[in-house]
Amino acid sequence: MDFEPTEAQQQIRTQAKALAGRFDDAYWRKCDQAHEFPWEFYEAFADAGWLGIAMPEEYGGAGLGITEASILLEEVSASGAAMNGATALHLTIFGLNPVVRHGTEELKQRILPDAAAGRLHVAFGITEPTAGLDTPSITTFARRDGDRFIVSGQKVWTSKAKESSKVLLLARTTKIEECAKRTDGMTLFLADLDPKYVTIREIEKLGRHAVDSNEVFYDDLPVDARDVVGEVGRGFYHLIDGLNPERILIAAEALGTGRVALAKAAAYAKDRVVFGRPIGQNQGIQFPLADSYAKLKAAELMIRKAAWLYDTGQPCGAEANMAKYLASEWGFEAADRSLQTHGGFGYAKEFDVERYWREVRVMRIAPVTQEMVLNFIGQHELGLPRSY
């Protein structure tokens, strides 16, 4: 068991930290307050080749693993970019994994090089307002019409839809009552977000304002059959290939956000003097911060194990889910303790910890809730009856 990062991994951490460090808290505060996509930041990482870090080299990527991608996104978040910065990048890094694994050669050649170079933005259209995490209950439907499909329905929480020209879209091609299994009969498409057939409405939300989340309505959107990802009717199973890396990368982002929040708290606790002594000298301040440090280090180990399992082709469902669970739980706790350490100033936007707090909170909900992770562990690791 070797815990030493490779020289290449250490270089990724150093370079990502340096590049992300060019965009300070004031930059992210401005983007968040103005609800502006961080184009300068995005283009800097695209120009440096980071968007294709986990894509195969033959399609313009670096051919590296989820381990390296997790290091990249951890450092992005830890720079103070938090989820505003990480979400601007991560949909390209993991979202196209089903295309890499199941797309035709023609589709890969047409899509992946532009995505890796940052020229193509792709959104992720899975969740629906009435289905939520019960993905087989989606009602968006794609009917066959010769050599194309016609898609109608509604999706929700589609990030970056306003910046994207394409969407990885899951739709039913067979009604659920006609399927032998609930997870059959869904198809994955790489569809155009054509404004003639697509309406996008931004959702006002608690945090991560620089990257939009949207309701998206599809009204008879035509999709060429060559834009089917994998097999018709097998879309749910193709989609699963993107779930474990997504959980691992989200965990790394929660870890990074917890790190920057904790660093801010420690610095403030050293400098803030009350009753003639720095508040960090008081165990009531010091112990919670030390506790969060230990928890974040433990979460980091689970992230590294899950990424290593994935990159070596081994089952990692439990580890990926546990990494997401622990990092999001403890990343938020670190941000909450940082805000508390700052007292009233923690509530002020100029200190930035309230932004970290708002942004890391979503990790306990998305891409899967903490409760659903516990369902998974209870059923698959403890052998308990399925609870939902």
VEXBA-810217 format. One record per residue (C-alpha): residue number from 1; chain; x, y, z. Coordinates in nm, 4 decimals, padded with zeros to 6 digits, always signed. Example, Ala and Ser with C-alpha at 12.3 -4.5 7.8 and 13.67 -1.06 7.14 Angstrom:
<sites>
(1,'A',(+01.2300,-00.4500,+00.7800))
(2,'A',(+01.3670,-00.1060,+00.7140))
</sites>
This chain:
<sites>
(1,'A',(+00.0000,+00.0000,+00.0000))
(2,'A',(+00.1670,+00.3174,-00.1250))
(3,'A',(+00.0338,+00.6558,-00.0171))
(4,'A',(+00.3023,+00.8537,-00.2004))
(5,'A',(+00.1659,+01.0439,-00.5026))
(6,'A',(+00.3527,+00.9939,-00.8250))
(7,'A',(+00.5684,+01.2742,-00.9582))
(8,'A',(+00.3070,+01.3397,-01.2284))
(9,'A',(+00.0274,+01.3604,-00.9726))
(10,'A',(+00.2265,+01.6011,-00.7607))
(11,'A',(+00.2903,+01.8173,-01.0665))
(12,'A',(-00.0837,+01.8207,-01.1412))
(13,'A',(-00.1535,+01.9414,-00.7872))
(14,'A',(+00.1158,+02.2097,-00.8067))
(15,'A',(+00.0144,+02.3345,-01.1504))
(16,'A',(-00.3585,+02.3307,-01.0776))
(17,'A',(-00.3010,+02.5203,-00.7530))
(18,'A',(-00.0917,+02.7821,-00.9322))
(19,'A',(-00.3397,+02.8326,-01.2155))
(20,'A',(-00.6441,+02.8447,-00.9882))
(21,'A',(-00.4560,+03.0833,-00.7603))
(22,'A',(-00.4645,+03.3465,-01.0341))
(23,'A',(-00.8367,+03.3859,-00.9592))
(24,'A',(-00.8773,+03.5178,-00.6072))
(25,'A',(-01.1759,+03.5394,-00.3745))
(26,'A',(-01.2659,+03.8811,-00.5110))
(27,'A',(-01.3033,+03.7294,-00.8597))
(28,'A',(-01.5345,+03.4562,-00.7354))
(29,'A',(-01.7278,+03.6964,-00.5154))
(30,'A',(-01.7909,+03.9128,-00.8233))
(31,'A',(-01.8965,+03.6198,-01.0435))
(32,'A',(-02.1276,+03.4889,-00.7738))
(33,'A',(-02.2901,+03.8228,-00.7014))
(34,'A',(-02.3355,+03.9092,-01.0708))
(35,'A',(-02.4522,+03.5572,-01.1680))
(36,'A',(-02.1815,+03.5579,-01.4372))
(37,'A',(-02.0253,+03.2411,-01.5763))
(38,'A',(-01.6480,+03.2505,-01.5010))
(39,'A',(-01.5366,+03.2594,-01.8634))
(40,'A',(-01.1836,+03.3864,-01.7958))
(41,'A',(-01.1247,+03.1054,-01.5461))
(42,'A',(-01.2807,+02.8428,-01.7737))
(43,'A',(-01.0747,+02.9489,-02.0739))
(44,'A',(-00.7527,+02.9485,-01.8692))
(45,'A',(-00.8094,+02.5844,-01.7735))
(46,'A',(-00.9222,+02.4928,-02.1251))
(47,'A',(-00.6138,+02.6531,-02.2792))
(48,'A',(-00.3939,+02.4608,-02.0344))
(49,'A',(-00.5535,+02.1328,-02.1490))
(50,'A',(-00.7115,+02.0386,-01.8165))
(51,'A',(-01.0656,+01.9739,-01.9440))
(52,'A',(-00.9549,+01.6590,-02.1227))
(53,'A',(-00.7545,+01.5237,-01.8307))
(54,'A',(-00.9490,+01.1952,-01.8173))
(55,'A',(-01.0307,+01.1614,-02.1885))
(56,'A',(-00.8359,+00.9227,-02.4143))
(57,'A',(-00.5354,+01.0721,-02.5909))
(58,'A',(-00.6667,+00.9746,-02.9349))
(59,'A',(-00.9545,+01.2204,-02.8858))
(60,'A',(-00.7442,+01.5105,-02.7643))
(61,'A',(-00.7346,+01.4244,-02.3957))
(62,'A',(-00.4510,+01.3513,-02.1560))
(63,'A',(-00.5501,+00.9872,-02.1027))
(64,'A',(-00.5171,+01.0107,-01.7252))
(65,'A',(-00.7453,+00.8701,-01.4570))
(66,'A',(-01.0081,+00.9817,-01.2100))
(67,'A',(-00.7318,+00.9988,-00.9481))
(68,'A',(-00.5641,+01.2789,-01.1404))
(69,'A',(-00.8975,+01.4479,-01.2152))
(70,'A',(-00.9875,+01.4389,-00.8450))
(71,'A',(-00.6575,+01.6064,-00.7541))
(72,'A',(-00.7239,+01.8761,-01.0126))
(73,'A',(-01.0752,+01.9545,-00.8896))
(74,'A',(-00.9753,+01.9387,-00.5232))
(75,'A',(-00.7173,+02.2110,-00.5840))
(76,'A',(-00.9623,+02.4175,-00.7885))
(77,'A',(-01.2100,+02.4108,-00.4993))
(78,'A',(-00.9406,+02.4677,-00.2382))
(79,'A',(-00.8268,+02.7844,-00.4171))
(80,'A',(-01.1498,+02.9528,-00.3070))
(81,'A',(-01.3262,+02.8812,-00.6365))
(82,'A',(-01.5344,+02.6209,-00.4508))
(83,'A',(-01.8308,+02.4875,-00.6496))
(84,'A',(-01.8513,+02.7869,-00.8818))
(85,'A',(-01.5116,+02.6939,-01.0210))
(86,'A',(-01.5396,+02.3170,-00.9995))
(87,'A',(-01.8801,+02.2933,-01.1691))
(88,'A',(-01.7592,+02.5115,-01.4544))
(89,'A',(-01.5104,+02.2338,-01.5347))
(90,'A',(-01.6318,+01.8998,-01.4039))
(91,'A',(-01.9252,+01.8360,-01.6366))
(92,'A',(-01.6794,+01.8111,-01.9250))
(93,'A',(-01.4383,+01.5974,-01.7228))
(94,'A',(-01.6811,+01.3246,-01.6124))
(95,'A',(-02.0080,+01.3968,-01.7929))
(96,'A',(-01.8948,+01.2572,-02.1265))
(97,'A',(-01.7718,+00.9290,-01.9811))
(98,'A',(-02.0706,+00.7378,-02.1294))
(99,'A',(-01.9723,+00.8712,-02.4738))
(100,'A',(-01.6122,+00.7585,-02.4207))
(101,'A',(-01.7256,+00.4099,-02.3198))
(102,'A',(-02.0316,+00.3527,-02.5377))
(103,'A',(-02.0391,+00.6078,-02.8185))
(104,'A',(-01.9708,+00.5107,-03.1783))
(105,'A',(-01.6306,+00.5950,-03.3182))
(106,'A',(-01.7931,+00.8593,-03.5400))
(107,'A',(-01.9605,+01.0221,-03.2369))
(108,'A',(-01.6384,+01.0213,-03.0362))
(109,'A',(-01.4407,+01.1803,-03.3182))
(110,'A',(-01.7109,+01.4432,-03.3686))
(111,'A',(-01.7593,+01.5384,-03.0026))
(112,'A',(-01.4674,+01.4577,-02.7747))
(113,'A',(-01.1843,+01.6667,-02.9278))
(114,'A',(-01.3912,+01.9862,-02.9125))
(115,'A',(-01.5025,+01.9067,-02.5568))
(116,'A',(-01.1468,+01.8356,-02.4431))
(117,'A',(-01.0320,+02.1657,-02.5926))
(118,'A',(-01.3126,+02.3575,-02.4204))
(119,'A',(-01.4818,+02.4584,-02.7456))
(120,'A',(-01.7924,+02.2504,-02.6775))
(121,'A',(-02.0083,+02.2826,-02.3667))
(122,'A',(-02.2302,+01.9863,-02.2815))
(123,'A',(-02.5033,+01.9923,-02.0158))
(124,'A',(-02.6416,+01.6906,-01.8299))
(125,'A',(-03.0172,+01.6282,-01.8620))
(126,'A',(-03.1274,+01.3437,-01.6362))
(127,'A',(-03.3349,+01.4639,-01.3401))
(128,'A',(-03.7062,+01.5405,-01.3741))
(129,'A',(-03.9301,+01.7309,-01.1307))
(130,'A',(-04.1680,+01.4400,-01.0682))
(131,'A',(-03.9090,+01.1588,-01.0723))
(132,'A',(-03.6185,+01.2963,-00.8688))
(133,'A',(-03.3777,+01.0171,-00.7791))
(134,'A',(-03.6237,+00.7554,-00.9076))
(135,'A',(-03.4712,+00.7742,-01.2555))
(136,'A',(-03.6789,+00.4895,-01.4107))
(137,'A',(-03.9896,+00.7008,-01.3468))
(138,'A',(-03.8844,+00.9708,-01.5956))
(139,'A',(-04.1494,+01.0639,-01.8514))
(140,'A',(-03.9453,+01.2513,-02.1130))
(141,'A',(-04.0084,+01.0420,-02.4234))
(142,'A',(-03.8278,+00.9966,-02.7545))
(143,'A',(-04.0343,+00.8435,-03.0345))
(144,'A',(-03.8691,+00.6965,-03.3407))
(145,'A',(-03.9271,+00.8836,-03.6667))
(146,'A',(-03.7255,+00.7198,-03.9431))
(147,'A',(-03.3570,+00.7952,-03.8939))
(148,'A',(-03.4212,+01.0330,-03.6065))
(149,'A',(-03.6012,+01.0583,-03.2716))
(150,'A',(-03.8470,+01.3256,-03.1584))
(151,'A',(-03.8045,+01.4151,-02.7903))
(152,'A',(-04.0604,+01.5824,-02.5650))
(153,'A',(-04.0528,+01.6347,-02.1907))
(154,'A',(-03.9034,+01.8350,-01.9067))
(155,'A',(-03.5793,+01.8190,-01.7111))
(156,'A',(-03.4736,+02.0071,-01.3997))
(157,'A',(-03.1422,+02.1049,-01.2357))
(158,'A',(-02.9644,+02.1050,-01.5711))
(159,'A',(-02.6406,+02.2915,-01.4964))
(160,'A',(-02.4732,+02.5077,-01.7614))
(161,'A',(-02.7676,+02.4734,-02.0026))
(162,'A',(-02.7430,+02.8446,-02.0871))
(163,'A',(-02.3783,+02.8082,-02.1905))
(164,'A',(-02.4103,+02.4687,-02.3590))
(165,'A',(-02.4913,+02.3798,-02.7173))
(166,'A',(-02.5485,+02.0087,-02.6454))
(167,'A',(-02.6989,+01.8001,-02.3673))
(168,'A',(-02.6440,+01.4402,-02.2616))
(169,'A',(-03.0134,+01.3596,-02.2414))
(170,'A',(-03.1863,+01.0545,-02.0957))
(171,'A',(-03.5321,+00.9776,-02.2331))
(172,'A',(-03.7669,+00.6841,-02.2449))
(173,'A',(-03.7965,+00.5087,-02.5802))
(174,'A',(-04.0230,+00.2379,-02.4357))
(175,'A',(-04.2950,+00.3043,-02.1815))
(176,'A',(-04.2122,+00.1719,-01.8369))
(177,'A',(-04.5192,-00.0534,-01.8245))
(178,'A',(-04.3956,-00.2280,-02.1399))
(179,'A',(-04.0514,-00.3078,-01.9949))
(180,'A',(-03.9485,-00.6297,-01.8210))
(181,'A',(-03.7379,-00.4223,-01.5777))
(182,'A',(-03.7990,-00.0650,-01.4672))
(183,'A',(-03.4446,+00.0267,-01.5689))
(184,'A',(-03.4960,-00.0924,-01.9283))
(185,'A',(-03.6359,+00.1148,-02.2126))
(186,'A',(-03.4355,+00.4364,-02.1598))
(187,'A',(-03.1973,+00.5753,-02.4189))
(188,'A',(-02.9113,+00.8213,-02.3859))
(189,'A',(-02.8785,+01.0934,-02.6498))
(190,'A',(-02.6230,+01.3637,-02.7180))
(191,'A',(-02.8773,+01.6174,-02.8379))
(192,'A',(-02.8601,+01.9763,-02.9577))
(193,'A',(-03.0046,+02.2432,-02.7297))
(194,'A',(-03.1800,+02.3987,-03.0280))
(195,'A',(-03.3777,+02.7069,-02.9126))
(196,'A',(-03.6442,+02.6337,-03.1755))
(197,'A',(-03.7440,+02.3282,-02.9711))
(198,'A',(-03.5902,+02.3909,-02.6288))
(199,'A',(-03.6871,+02.6425,-02.3596))
(200,'A',(-03.4449,+02.7106,-02.0748))
(201,'A',(-03.5527,+02.8763,-01.7486))
(202,'A',(-03.2946,+02.9469,-01.4795))
(203,'A',(-03.3702,+02.8378,-01.1226))
(204,'A',(-03.2937,+03.0868,-00.8476))
(205,'A',(-03.1000,+02.8976,-00.5817))
(206,'A',(-02.9074,+02.9267,-00.2553))
(207,'A',(-02.5534,+02.9277,-00.3896))
(208,'A',(-02.3191,+02.8644,-00.6820))
(209,'A',(-02.4687,+03.1577,-00.8675))
(210,'A',(-02.1914,+03.1829,-01.1274))
(211,'A',(-02.3010,+02.8523,-01.2822))
(212,'A',(-02.6675,+02.8399,-01.3746))
(213,'A',(-02.9101,+02.5577,-01.2917))
(214,'A',(-03.2166,+02.5303,-01.5086))
(215,'A',(-03.5496,+02.3821,-01.5948))
(216,'A',(-03.5359,+02.2693,-01.9580))
(217,'A',(-03.8439,+02.2002,-02.1687))
(218,'A',(-03.8172,+01.9857,-02.4836))
(219,'A',(-04.0950,+02.0351,-02.7390))
(220,'A',(-04.0567,+01.7817,-03.0242))
(221,'A',(-03.6789,+01.8188,-03.0379))
(222,'A',(-03.5404,+01.6206,-03.3355))
(223,'A',(-03.2316,+01.4102,-03.2566))
(224,'A',(-03.0410,+01.2259,-03.5285))
(225,'A',(-03.0099,+00.8510,-03.4679))
(226,'A',(-02.6321,+00.8837,-03.4962))
(227,'A',(-02.6459,+01.0875,-03.1729))
(228,'A',(-02.7653,+00.7888,-02.9697))
(229,'A',(-02.5035,+00.6994,-02.7088))
(230,'A',(-02.4686,+00.3193,-02.6981))
(231,'A',(-02.7715,+00.0993,-02.7506))
(232,'A',(-03.1319,+00.2098,-02.7764))
(233,'A',(-03.3102,+00.1054,-02.4569))
(234,'A',(-02.9855,+00.0619,-02.2590))
(235,'A',(-02.9320,+00.4246,-02.1658))
(236,'A',(-02.9716,+00.3754,-01.7911))
(237,'A',(-02.6921,+00.1172,-01.7858))
(238,'A',(-02.4667,+00.3377,-01.9980))
(239,'A',(-02.5356,+00.6288,-01.7648))
(240,'A',(-02.4189,+00.4265,-01.4645))
(241,'A',(-02.0649,+00.4339,-01.6049))
(242,'A',(-02.0575,+00.8035,-01.5223))
(243,'A',(-02.1992,+00.7795,-01.1706))
(244,'A',(-01.9011,+00.6463,-00.9758))
(245,'A',(-01.6507,+00.8951,-01.1201))
(246,'A',(-01.9037,+01.1709,-01.0596))
(247,'A',(-01.9327,+01.0793,-00.6922))
(248,'A',(-01.5543,+01.0643,-00.6556))
(249,'A',(-01.5027,+01.4041,-00.8167))
(250,'A',(-01.7842,+01.5658,-00.6189))
(251,'A',(-01.6187,+01.4289,-00.3048))
(252,'A',(-01.2878,+01.5857,-00.4057))
(253,'A',(-01.4619,+01.9196,-00.4562))
(254,'A',(-01.6270,+01.9002,-00.1137))
(255,'A',(-01.2869,+01.8170,+00.0341))
(256,'A',(-01.1270,+02.1165,-00.1357))
(257,'A',(-01.4022,+02.3513,-00.0212))
(258,'A',(-01.3705,+02.2195,+00.3342))
(259,'A',(-00.9957,+02.2757,+00.3150))
(260,'A',(-01.0182,+02.6401,+00.2130))
(261,'A',(-01.2894,+02.7098,+00.4714))
(262,'A',(-01.0779,+02.5504,+00.7450))
(263,'A',(-00.7667,+02.7431,+00.6374))
(264,'A',(-00.9606,+03.0691,+00.6570))
(265,'A',(-01.0877,+02.9786,+01.0034))
(266,'A',(-00.7417,+02.8906,+01.1335))
(267,'A',(-00.5921,+03.2138,+00.9984))
(268,'A',(-00.8719,+03.4204,+01.1503))
(269,'A',(-00.8446,+03.2386,+01.4847))
(270,'A',(-00.4738,+03.3233,+01.5034))
(271,'A',(-00.5259,+03.6926,+01.4332))
(272,'A',(-00.8545,+03.7704,+01.6056))
(273,'A',(-00.7882,+03.8882,+01.9616))
(274,'A',(-01.0745,+03.8952,+02.2133))
(275,'A',(-01.0356,+03.9357,+02.5907))
(276,'A',(-00.6630,+03.9882,+02.5415))
(277,'A',(-00.5838,+03.6603,+02.3605))
(278,'A',(-00.6228,+03.5094,+02.0123))
(279,'A',(-00.9486,+03.3184,+01.9948))
(280,'A',(-00.7640,+03.0184,+01.8511))
(281,'A',(-00.6020,+02.9723,+02.1919))
(282,'A',(-00.9423,+02.8797,+02.3320))
(283,'A',(-01.0251,+02.5104,+02.3166))
(284,'A',(-01.3854,+02.5951,+02.2273))
(285,'A',(-01.2494,+02.7285,+01.8958))
(286,'A',(-00.9445,+02.5070,+01.8540))
(287,'A',(-01.1021,+02.1662,+01.9114))
(288,'A',(-01.3770,+02.1887,+01.6454))
(289,'A',(-01.1236,+02.3041,+01.3868))
(290,'A',(-00.8810,+02.0254,+01.4763))
(291,'A',(-01.1684,+01.7780,+01.4611))
(292,'A',(-01.2600,+01.8991,+01.1112))
(293,'A',(-00.8977,+01.8707,+00.9997))
(294,'A',(-00.8868,+01.5060,+01.1071))
(295,'A',(-01.2192,+01.4301,+00.9365))
(296,'A',(-01.1132,+01.5904,+00.6087))
(297,'A',(-00.7926,+01.3851,+00.6118))
(298,'A',(-00.9984,+01.0686,+00.6615))
(299,'A',(-01.2317,+01.1646,+00.3761))
(300,'A',(-00.9290,+01.2214,+00.1538))
(301,'A',(-00.8174,+00.8623,+00.2095))
(302,'A',(-01.1556,+00.7275,+00.1009))
(303,'A',(-01.1465,+00.9468,-00.2099))
(304,'A',(-00.8016,+00.8164,-00.3008))
(305,'A',(-00.9091,+00.4546,-00.2509))
(306,'A',(-01.2263,+00.4956,-00.4570))
(307,'A',(-01.0362,+00.6646,-00.7399))
(308,'A',(-00.7660,+00.3976,-00.7357))
(309,'A',(-01.0262,+00.1216,-00.7556))
(310,'A',(-01.2002,+00.2917,-01.0465))
(311,'A',(-00.8777,+00.3563,-01.2353))
(312,'A',(-00.7655,-00.0052,-01.1940))
(313,'A',(-01.0973,-00.1383,-01.3223))
(314,'A',(-01.2203,-00.2771,-00.9906))
(315,'A',(-01.5698,-00.2441,-00.8385))
(316,'A',(-01.5911,+00.0825,-00.6467))
(317,'A',(-01.9601,+00.1565,-00.5954))
(318,'A',(-01.9421,+00.1406,-00.2165))
(319,'A',(-01.6184,+00.3372,-00.1946))
(320,'A',(-01.7351,+00.6067,-00.4380))
(321,'A',(-02.0578,+00.6511,-00.2430))
(322,'A',(-01.8791,+00.6560,+00.0935))
(323,'A',(-01.6256,+00.9083,-00.0361))
(324,'A',(-01.9090,+01.1355,-00.1462))
(325,'A',(-02.0924,+01.0836,+00.1838))
(326,'A',(-01.7968,+01.1564,+00.4111))
(327,'A',(-01.6463,+01.4445,+00.2137))
(328,'A',(-01.9749,+01.6280,+00.1686))
(329,'A',(-02.0744,+01.5738,+00.5325))
(330,'A',(-01.7430,+01.6851,+00.6728))
(331,'A',(-01.6726,+01.9507,+00.4080))
(332,'A',(-01.9957,+02.1234,+00.5054))
(333,'A',(-01.9196,+02.0830,+00.8753))
(334,'A',(-01.5797,+02.2474,+00.8205))
(335,'A',(-01.7439,+02.5383,+00.6375))
(336,'A',(-02.0062,+02.5745,+00.9100))
(337,'A',(-01.7403,+02.5758,+01.1802))
(338,'A',(-01.5407,+02.8307,+00.9835))
(339,'A',(-01.8425,+03.0578,+00.9658))
(340,'A',(-01.8987,+03.0147,+01.3398))
(341,'A',(-01.5325,+03.0883,+01.4127))
(342,'A',(-01.5639,+03.4167,+01.2258))
(343,'A',(-01.8672,+03.5129,+01.4345))
(344,'A',(-02.0577,+03.8031,+01.2837))
(345,'A',(-01.7899,+03.8518,+01.0188))
(346,'A',(-01.8623,+03.5012,+00.8942))
(347,'A',(-02.2014,+03.6294,+00.7881))
(348,'A',(-02.0431,+03.9086,+00.5843))
(349,'A',(-01.9773,+03.8418,+00.2167))
(350,'A',(-01.6374,+04.0129,+00.2190))
(351,'A',(-01.4920,+03.7281,+00.4294))
(352,'A',(-01.6057,+03.4646,+00.1753))
(353,'A',(-01.6734,+03.1840,+00.4217))
(354,'A',(-02.0493,+03.2337,+00.3813))
(355,'A',(-01.9989,+03.1618,+00.0098))
(356,'A',(-01.8103,+02.8405,+00.0840))
(357,'A',(-02.0895,+02.7450,+00.3258))
(358,'A',(-02.3607,+02.8063,+00.0657))
(359,'A',(-02.1755,+02.6231,-00.2090))
(360,'A',(-02.0662,+02.3115,-00.0193))
(361,'A',(-02.4148,+02.2577,+00.1232))
(362,'A',(-02.5421,+02.1250,-00.2094))
(363,'A',(-02.3018,+01.8288,-00.1933))
(364,'A',(-02.5203,+01.6710,+00.0747))
(365,'A',(-02.8070,+01.6714,-00.1767))
(366,'A',(-02.6496,+01.6258,-00.5189))
(367,'A',(-02.5756,+01.4271,-00.7228))
(368,'A',(-02.7292,+01.1825,-00.4750))
(369,'A',(-02.8629,+01.2545,-00.1262))
(370,'A',(-02.6872,+01.1349,+00.1865))
(371,'A',(-02.9921,+00.9220,+00.2659))
(372,'A',(-02.9715,+00.7389,-00.0676))
(373,'A',(-02.6034,+00.6671,-00.0035))
(374,'A',(-02.6975,+00.5114,+00.3295))
(375,'A',(-02.9655,+00.3076,+00.1505))
(376,'A',(-02.6959,+00.1765,-00.0831))
(377,'A',(-02.4561,+00.0901,+00.1994))
(378,'A',(-02.7278,-00.0733,+00.4064))
(379,'A',(-02.8427,-00.2931,+00.1192))
(380,'A',(-02.5200,-00.3729,-00.0637))
(381,'A',(-02.2621,-00.3682,+00.2159))
(382,'A',(-02.4606,-00.4778,+00.5200))
(383,'A',(-02.6984,-00.7118,+00.3401))
(384,'A',(-03.0082,-00.5456,+00.4820))
(385,'A',(-03.3441,-00.5486,+00.3009))
(386,'A',(-03.3902,-00.2785,+00.0405))
(387,'A',(-03.5502,+00.0168,+00.2173))
(388,'A',(-03.7054,+00.2044,-00.0718))
</sites>
